[in-house]
Amino acid sequence: MVQTNSVNSQASVFDLSSYLAERQPLVEAALDQAVPLTYPETLYEAMRYSLLAGGKRLRPILCLAACELAGGSVEMALPTACALEMIHTMSLIHDDLPAMDNDDYRRGRLTNHKVYGEDVAILAGDALLTYAFEYVATATQGVPAEQVLRVIAALGKAVGAAGLVGGQVVDLASEGNPDVTIETLTFIHTHKTGALLEVSVTSGAVLAGASEPDIERLARYAQGIGLAFQIVDDVLDITSTPEQLGKSVGKDLQAQKATYPSLWGIEESKRQAQQLVDEAKAELQGFGELRQPLIALADYITARTH
């Protein structure tokens, strides 16, 4: 009990707003530099349109925080942090397409295909995905090659059939099905959303040369916040306005998608998300003061309104 109170006391001292105010511009500048505008301009404009559209930059910041936690530096993790945002951006561009969720707005402005057309939007997503791997391989400095290779393999698994893409396929197949179980829903979201969040954390630790037990603990932390993130997303889709969320709301209900609130109700969904966050934070015991950004980011997930 004493240890828990100590953690809460330390967490209250940590200023997440200042931390994000320092890290987000760092990520923005790195992304801007990573994808310069060149020929063919339309393709690069489309890539940059979505990549530089703002957002929380949660995945890159988790990667940087985990790398520092494990004794590494921001510099060694920054290329992977950028690659994670490239992959995430690809998933948003493709997710918004008419063949998927058919959304008109993302982060408060028109979606990529509404500006550049479906053909260029698909190719912009493809280009960001493939460039992400190239960027990790060519831009990472000061990290042993075997650790870089492990990160590249983990990114591939997280985004492919065993991760994000697999979760998206099951998600699409479940639309309109009134018999979707909580197990299927959890499979969808641990793959579609959780896999990329998990590799965001573990890749930072791998780059820093963390021990296997520490990587496993950080993986469990990330799995917890990844699922909590999706539960909160489902709740916000019901309780927020388009202005608050920066995108269309009520899309899950309209598409007859199973969500955590549809199976559990809103209050139980919030309770489950909080429990996941509490369990995730417990995995960070013993890491010392450097765990504070990851603790604060876990709390942010359940407290966010957009």
Order of alpha helices (4+ residues) and beta strands (2+ residues): alpha-alpha-alpha-alpha-alpha-beta-beta-alpha-alpha-alpha-alpha-alpha-alpha-alpha-alpha-alpha-alpha-alpha-alpha
